């Protein structure tokens, strides 16, 4: 899937990231400075009206497939809920150089951060992997820390993907429609590490959202930032049902496997979870 012209301009894209941050905050998935967002833009963008200050940077991971493209990325330590008030001050624009090992970081004079998000390596690696596979000219990655999903990942049984998905996708008929591949689950790995980056890339090949155990969730979309945020919201809502059921002694029935298979058939969903 690719975005076709006329392309959204940088002000629109920056505003979209700000709105996404606001929504993540609204659902309790972005306390303090938690969470980060980036988008890959594979069309020519002139950043200097919004981000006039340029500096060369080394990219934390080589992304030759993203060369000549650009990324809009949240700054480290910034509050996602505040990004909407002044997107330019909270975001950086990275133009990827030929070869994909270096870039130019463009920022605003009102810039409120020193570095880009500490998870920039994972963001870059996910964009690269997805763009390489699908040839898309747009890709969004969102990391947030939704309470219920993260809480469940502290319970060992929920780190098994088959168990996790059969438990979570049983609470609403739309769940299997919205998350037909279910959720992936990556074990706990140190934030910002190469190991976390590699495991996330692998998991997001088969899923559009994955859990970072004992930490949070990462979602991707080749259509819009909002779709990635929606995936986090759908998964978090499912986890809230599940957590409620755990605390009431498991009295909830949930949709049965037969009922979920009937929904999937009716909506033409190819799924392997139930
Ligand atoms: Zn985090």
Boltz pocket constraint, residues with backbone or C-beta under 6 A from the ligand:
constraints:
  - pocket:
      binder: B
      contacts: [[A, 34], [A, 35], [A, 143], [A, 144], [A, 145], [A, 191], [A, 215], [A, 216]]
      max_distance: 6.0
